[in-house]
Amino acid sequence: MGIIIRTAYNNNNWAAKCKNANRDRRLLKCKTEVVNTGYKVDKNGNCLAGCWESTLCTKFFWVGAGGGAFSKRAQGNVFFVFLDIDNSYVIWGTSKVRKIVGNKVYFDKFKPLPSERWIKGLSSTDIVGQKWAQGTYRYIDARKESKLKELITSRDESFDDPIETVITDNEGKLSLKRHLIKERSTKLVLAFKQSLHSYDCCICGFNFEKSYGSIGKDFIEAH
């Protein structure tokens, strides 16, 4: 079964202790709800506490709360979420279970999703199918896994342009689509040109350099 792990927010990409912790509203949960972190900050406002979040994306493990061991159900996809300041859930990263050692579950190496790809505004019902009270992780079935993967995939394929905020009756809100474009390798192009005996078009005989001089050098006409 897949796992959802509920972490605290970390403003250092879950790879180090938080900076400016005394001014980041999203770290409010650290002061009130996260167990045994020993929350405190230095004179510059940087966090001095110890938490699993600060090494999650460097050591790639999570610890079962209360010292309990993870069961064999912990396998496959892992989804990482945190509670936002409005108490909605945000999916900020994904990985896969690599192994279980006692009360620790280890993951494949991963990095947080870029913040523009986070899935925001989710309820506990959206992610685990019921109210989530205690505990830092939940097992989820294949149907719920598939739904969460679909949310992330759809976010990858389409996102709203933050510049366009006005919705009109005529056109609606602008939705910017992202597509991968494969560019021709310049090394391959150069090798192909060197294999040619002439840059004349084999259909009409047109030659850029002959027609335009040096400005047309190395251009090829093709029909």
N, C-alpha and C positions, 0 to 999 in steps of 0.2 A: 504494500500500500504506500501511497505517497504521503508526504508530511508537509504540514504548514507550521512554520516556526515563528512565534510572535516575539520579536526583539524590541528593544528600546530604539529610538532614533539615535543615529550617530552622524554628526556633521563632518566627520573626517573619513567618509567612505567606508565605515566599519573596518578601518585598518589601523586606527590609532585612537588615542583619547581625544575627546571633543575639545575644540577651541572656542573661546568666548562663550563658555557654557552658561555664564550668568546672564547673558543677553539673548540667548536663543530660546524662543518660546516653545519650540518643539521638544526641548529637553525637560519640560515640566514633569513628565512622567518619571524621570529619574529621581526627582525629589520626593515624589509622593507614592509611587507604585512599584518600582523595581526593587526586588528584595536583595539585601546584603551587598549593595554596591559600595557603601560607605561614602555616599555622595558628598563631595566638597570641592572647592575650587581654590586656585592659588590667587595671588594678588592681581594677576592679569586676567583672571576670570577663566583660566584654562582648567579643565577637569583633572582631579587627582585621584578619582575613584578607580576601583578595579572592577571591570565587567567583561563578560564574554564578548559583548558587541565590539569592543575596541581591538579584538584580534580575530574577529570572525572571517575577515577577508585576507588574513595573513597566515593563520594557523588552521583555518577551515574545519572547526569542530564546534559542537554545541553540547552542553551538559544537561542531563536530565535533572529537573528541579527536585530537591529533596533526596538526591543521591540514588534515585531509582534507575535501574537499567532500562535501556530501550529494548523493545521486543523485536522479534524477527520480522514483524510487519513493517518495520522501518526499512524501506527499500524503494528504489526508483526515484521519481521526481521530488524535489524539495522546493517549496515556495517560502520566501521570507517576507514578513509583513511587519509594519509598526503602526501604532495608534497615533493618528494625527491630533492636532490640537482641538479639532471638532469631534473627536472620538470616533471618526471613521477610520477604516483600515486602508493602508497603502501597500501594494505589492512593490517591493524595491529590488528584488533579486531572485534568481533561480539557480539551482544546481542539481546534483544527483548524489544519492547516498553512496559512499565508497566503502565504508566498513563501520562496524559497531564494536567498540571496546568498552565493556562495562557500562558505565553511565554516560559515555561519550559517543556521539555519532559524528563520523568524519565525512566530509563532502569532497567531491571533485573541486579543483580550484575554480574560482569564479570571481567576477567583479560585479559591483552593483550596476544595475541598469542605469543609463543616463537619466537624469531626473525628468526629462521631457517624455520618457517612456514609462514612467511609473504609472501604475494603475491605481487611481485615487477614488475616494468616495465610496468605498465598499463597506458593507455591514458584515457582522459575524455570520449572519445567515447566508450572505453571498459566498463566503469562503469556506465555511464549515457546515452550513446547513442548519445551524441552531445558535442560540446565545452562547458566547464564549466567556466563561467566568474565570476560574482559576487555571493555572498551568501555562507553560510557555509553548506547548506544541500540541498538535492534533493530527491523528491519522485521517486520511481521506481516501475515498474509494475511487475507482477508475473514472466514473462519471464526473465526479467533482474535479479530478485532475484534468480531464479533457476540457472542461469548461474554463478552468483557469488558464490553461495553455492557449485556448482560443482567444481569451481576453488579451493576453500578451501579444499573440500573433497579430490580431486585428489592430492593436496599438502600433505595432511595427509598420504596418502597411499604410496607415492613415493617421494623420494628426491635424488638429486645428491650427491654423495660422494665428498666432497670438496678436498680430497686428490688426487683423480683421475682427472687430468685436460687435459691429452694428449689423443687426439682422433686418433686411428689408423684405417687403412683400414680393418684390420683383425677382430678386436673385438669391436671397438667403445668405447664410454665413459661408465664407470662403473656406473650403477644405483643401489643404495642400497634400497631394499624394507624393510619396517618395518611391523612386524606382532606382534600381541598380543599373548603371550604364557601363558596358564593357568597352574600353578604349583600345584601339589598335596599338600594339607595341611599336615604338619608334625603331627599335632594333630590327624587327621583322620587316618594317617598311623599307629601311635602308638596305637590308639584305636583298629584298625583292628588286629595288631599283638597280642595284649593282649587277643583278642577273640579266638586265635588259640590254639589248644592243642599241635601242633607240627609244626616245620618249615620244616619237610621232604616234598619233592615234592610228591604229591599224584599219579603222573604218574610213575616216575622212582625211588622214594625213596631217591633221592640225598639230602644231608644236608651239607650246607657250613661249619658249625662249626665242624661237625664230620670229614670233609675232610681236613680243613685248620686250625683247632684249633681256638684260640681266635680271630684271624684276620677275621674269617668268621662268628663270632657271630652276630646274628640279621639280617643276610642276608637271603632272601627267593628265592628259585629257582621256576620258574613258566614256564610251557610250553604253 
